[in-house]
Amino acid sequence: MSPRKDVREVMLAAVPSLRAFAISLCGNVDRADDLVQEALLRAWANLGSFQPGTNMSAWLFTILRNLFRSEYRKRRREIEDADGSYAEQLTSLPEQSSRLEIDEFREALKLLPPEQRESLILVGASGFSYEEAANICGCAVGTIKSRVNRARSRLAEILSIEDASDFGPDRETRAVVNSDLTGTRRS
Amino acid sequence: MNLAIHKACRNTQPLGEKDHEGNENEPAGGAIMNSRRKPLRQRTDMDMQGTEAAPVVRLGPEIKARIGQQLRLMYGEVVNQGVPERFVEILRGLDDPTDGGPKNEPS
């Protein structure tokens, strides 16, 4: 088995997370998939510059991010997609209540400056350490930490997440729980 | 007069410090009393400027957890779609320059 075959497997395994990252960067599934494809091809063509023993997933994320940044600079005005386009493009929809919640969150995320958004996603969703995220974004670890904190604060503000009273079951679940309780009392 | 201005300037200096962290310096009794305090939520103009240097509101662990949960939900929604066929084909079709041979045969 050639080492390149192993590389293919690693790249394939990274695709779902690369797509999730790309979609959260550009807000459009088709564009995100193009971005992932371009990143994979570029990575393949530049395998020689990959340091064996380092995190290949982080390397792929770096390539994808750089591609997005250069595209973003070129096509700044088109990047932000129209409302709801993401949901329309989704093939499998989760149940309605979490669908709405995710959409709301996605919209809130779009309001963040790109640097804050990517930092929060890399650390909070992609599972990279602050150090890895700093390498991917080419900045200091402290900068990533600061961006992540700022992003969280802004999101809490936009989504009006205030305190413990806001937690626990969402409205729909509470409604179901409450009706269950009334049902029990009645029977 | 100059001295007064100097003094005023000096007095403004410590304003940038995180004064709302003062709670942590309270004696043990106070800390226990505060252990259930609600997360601070101070909306100030400074916080909203979004510059790299501006101070950030300290968020309670519940808020961080909540945002983290939403993030992973959003992210997981895409990750759970797996690898679209398109990418399987792209990777399968990549030429292997070290082999110099033809593309892998489609399965």
Interface residues (C-beta under 8 A of the other chain):
Chain A: S2 R4 R8 M11 L12 V15 P16 S17 R19 A20 I23 S24 D33 V36 Q37 L40 L41 W44 L90 T91 S92 P94 S98 E101 I102 F105 R106 L109 P113 Q116 L120 I121 G124 A125 S126 T143 S146 R147 N149 R150 R152 S153 R154 L155 A156 E157 L159 I161 E162 D163 A164 D166 F167
Chain B: K38 P39 R41 R43 D47 M48 G50 E52 A54 V56 V57 L59 G60 E62 I63 K64 R66 I67 G68 Q70 L71 R72 L73 M74 Y75 G76 E77 V78 V79 N80 Q81 G82 V83 P84 R86 F87 V88 I90 L91 R92 L94 D96 T98 D99
